[in-house]
Amino acid sequence: MEQAMTDTPSQRRFDDRVVVITGSARGLGRAYAELVASLGAKVVINDNGSALSGSGGDAGPAEEAAQALRDMGAEAVANTDSVATPEGGKAIIETALDTFGRIDVLIHNAGNNRFAPLTETSYEDFRAVLDVHLLGAFHVVRPAFEQMVKAGYGRVVLTGSIGGLYTMPQTVNYAMSKSGMIGLNNTVAIEGKDFGVKSNIILPGAVTRMAEGLDISQYPPMGPDLVAPVVGFLAHDSCPVSGEMYVSMAGRIARAFVTETRGVYQPEWTIDQVAGQLDAIRDESELWTFHPAENGFGEHMVKSFEMARS
């Protein structure tokens, strides 16, 4: 049965938690900021005010968003450093430390778009998108994770995309950025497990300025407000999961994950034998799913070795 939406205030609050959100002056990031601020969080609004392509900059949007949170009664500060450089990423985290003395939650939401077919994508446009989405994630996660490990607590929410799982035409830079986020998420979850640090990925679908140029006339309601509660949950103390991916699109919430078929074991193979066994190799009647934060790598090797030894 579909769960009806409710306006009941959340019992999961963020009192005294310091939350850094990249790309949070507008769109999804702004919705995340408004939600956690309304629940007691102290917020760093990071946004360099660039165009959709990532070019240019404007300090106005970040300060306007931070002021809006202060008008709500929340504590908030604006930061306009770019996630695209290691220096910018470090400065973003230092803003939280200098202003509020700590960082508890990092939500990496900053993004840009430069569409082109693979045959026409320039290296400049390729790097411009990777620098913000994927390298930008590392640039803020690296200094934030160090602080979280020292404190013995942290929550990281990275922004992936169904475009990173299934991909769309003319988005090689975006697709590679978002699929690459899975490796970073797994690393934070695995290395943070003994230090109270959890990391998960949100795969959001919402109509924001990133949808500029798309025909959205047939879309159902897809406002950022439908995604924000999922991110709020993943960022909260009570979140029990780590190293996972959650889809949020048009009111649907689901878990996404990587899985494998059981496959086929033979002590030796030829090309022709691979071709002859392809149906059995691809048979989905028995699937193996390993959890990254629960020794997934080791379990994968154990089960593979068991087939070889049996």
N, C-alpha and C positions, 0 to 999 in steps of 0.2 A: 504494500500500500504506500502511495506517495505521502511523505510527511509534509503537512501543511506548514507554511512559513509563519513565524510568530514574531511579535515585537517584544516578547519577554526579555528583559535585560539579562545579559550573560552573567553567570556566576563565576566564570573564569576571567579573572581580572589580571591586570599587569601592573598593579601598584608597585612603584619604586623600580620597576624594570626599565632598563635603557634599551631602546630599540633603534637601530640604524636601518634606514630603508633607502636604497639607491633608486634613482629615477622616480622620486615620490612627489614631485610637484604637481603632477597631472595623472589622469588615467588610473590604472590599477594601483600603482604605488600610492597615489593620493588616497584611494579608498582604504588601503591597508593602514595608512598613517592615521586617518580619521577614526578607524575602528579601534586600534590599540590605544590611541590617545584618549578616546572616550571611556576606556576601561582602565585608565590610570597610568599608562606608559609615559615615560619621558622619551621624546622622539627627536632624532636627527633626520631632518629632511635634506637628502642629498639630491641635487639636480643641477646640471650645468646649463640648463635652458637651451640646449641645442635644437636644431631642426631634426626632422625625422631621419635624415641621412647621417646625423651625428655631427654635422658641420655647424660652426658658429657657437654662440653662447650668449646667455642672458641671465643675470643674477636675479631678475625680477620674479620669475615663477617660484623659485625655492623660498625666497623671503615672503612672498604672498601666502604660500601654503603654510609656512611656519607661523606666520601671524594669525592665520585662520585658526590654527590649533591653539595658539595662546588666547585667542578670543573665546575659545570653548572652555578656557580654564586650565588647559594642559600646559606642561612645560615642553617647549620645542625650540630648536635652533636650526638655522639654515646653513647648508654647506654647498658650495658650488664647484668643488674639485671634481675632476674627471676620473672615472673608474678606469679609463683606457691606459693609464700609466701606473707603474708601481708606486711612484711618489704620490699620485693622486689618491690611490687606494689607501695608502698609509695615512694620509692627511684626513681622509674621511673618518677613519677609526679614531684618530687622535682628537678629532672634534668631539666625539663622544666622551673620551677620557678626560679631555681638558674641561669640558662643560659639566659633565655629570659624574665623572670619576670612575666610570666603568662602562662595559658593554655586555649586555645579556643576550640580545637577539640581533642577528643580522639577516635582513631580507634583501637579497640581490635581485632587483627588478629592472635596472636600467637596460635600455635596449635601443636599437636603431635598425633601419631598413635600407638596403640598397639592392633592388631587384635587377636581375639580368640573367639570360641564359648562360649555361656553363661555358659555351663557346665564346661568349662576349664578356664574361666577368673579368674585370681588370684586377691585378694584384692589389691595387690601392683599395678598391671597393671590397675585396675579399678580407683584407686585414682590418679595414675600418669597422666591419661588423664583428669579426672575431675579437678585436681589441676591446670592444664594449661588452659584448655578451659573455664570451668565454674567458678571455684573459682578464677582463674586468672582474669576473667572479673570483679568480685567483688573487687578483690585486687587493680585494677587500677581505676575502676569506683568510688569506695568510696572516695578516696582522690581527684580525679579529679572533681567529682560532687560538693563536698564542695567548691572548689575554683570557680567553674562556678556559683553556687548559689550566692556567695559573689559578683562576678563580674556582675551578671545579664545577663550573656550570656554563651552559650555553645552548642556544638554539639557532640553527642556520636553516633558512629556507631559500633555496635556489630556484630560479625560474627556468624551466625547460619549456617544451612545447610538443604538441602532437606533430608539429613540423619537424621536430628532431627525431621522432619515432617513425613517421610514415612519409614525411617530406612532401613538398609541393614543387612544382616547376619554378625555375628561375630563382631559387633560394639556396644555392650551394653554401654560401657563407653562413646564412642563418641556420640551415639544417645541420651543418657540421658543428656550429657553436652549441646548439641545443643538445645534440647527441653527446657531445663531449662533456656536458655538464654531469652526465651520469657517473663518469669516472671520479670527478671531484666530489660529488655527493657520497659515493661509496667510501672514498678515502676519509672524509670527515667523520662519517658514521663509524668506520672501523677504528680509526685512531682516536676518536673522541669517546669511545664507549666506556673506557675506564676513568674518564674525567667528567662525566655528567654532561657531555656535549652530544647533542643529537642533530642530525641533518636530514632534510627531506626535500623533494622537488615538487613544486606545483607546476602542472601543465594547464595553464589557464586559457579559456576562450572567452573573450569579452570584446565588445565594440568600443574601441578607444581610437585615438588619432593614428595608432599603428595600422588601423584598418582602412586608412585613407586610400581611395581609389578602387576599393572593392565594392561589388554590388551586394549590399546587405538588405535589400528590400524584402527578401524572403526569410530573413533570420528571425527566430523567436527572440523574446527579451534576453539580452546578453550584457547587462550592465556590469561594471566592476564590482558592484555591491553583492553580486551573486558569488563572486570568487573570494572576496575578503574574509568571510567566516572560515573558509578552509585554511587559508594562510594564518589566520588568527589562532586556529587550533594547533597547527603544526608549530607555531611559534610559542605556544604556551607551556608553562611548567608541567602540566598534566599530560602532555602528548606522550603516548607510550611507544611510538614507533620511531625507527631511524633507518636511514638508507633506503627509503621507499619513495615512490612517485605517485602523486594523486592528480587525477584529471578533474577539472571543474569547468564545465561548459554548459551554458544555458540552463542552469539549475541541476544538471546531472553531476554527481560526484562518484568517482570510481578510482580503483587502484590499477595502475599499469605496472607491468613487470616483464622481465626477460625470462623466457623458458626454453627448454630444449626437448626434443623427442628422446626416447630411450636410446634409439639408434641401434646399430648392429656392430657386433664384434667379430672380427676374423684375425687370425694371427698374421696373415699376409694379405695384401691387396694388389690387384692390377687395375688399370683404368677401366677395362671392360667389366670387372667385377663391381666396381663402384657404380657404373651405369646400370648393371643388372640388378643391384640391390637398392637402387634409388628410392623405389616406392616404400620399401621397408625402412630405409633410413629416414624418410620423411613422414612415416606413420605417426599420427598424433594420438593414437589410442592410449599411450602411456607417456605422460609428460613429467619432466624433472624440473623443478623450480628451486633454486638455491637462494638463500637470503644473504646479501653481502655482509651485513653487520653480525650475522650469526655463523661465521666460518664458512660462508658460501664457497669460497675458493677451495678450501680444504675438503669440504664435502663433495664438491665436483670431482676432485682428484680421487677421493676414496671410492666413489661409485664407479668411476671409469676404470680404476684399477681392479675393482671387484669383478667386472665383466671380463677383464683380461685373464684373471686368475681362475675363474669358475670353469 
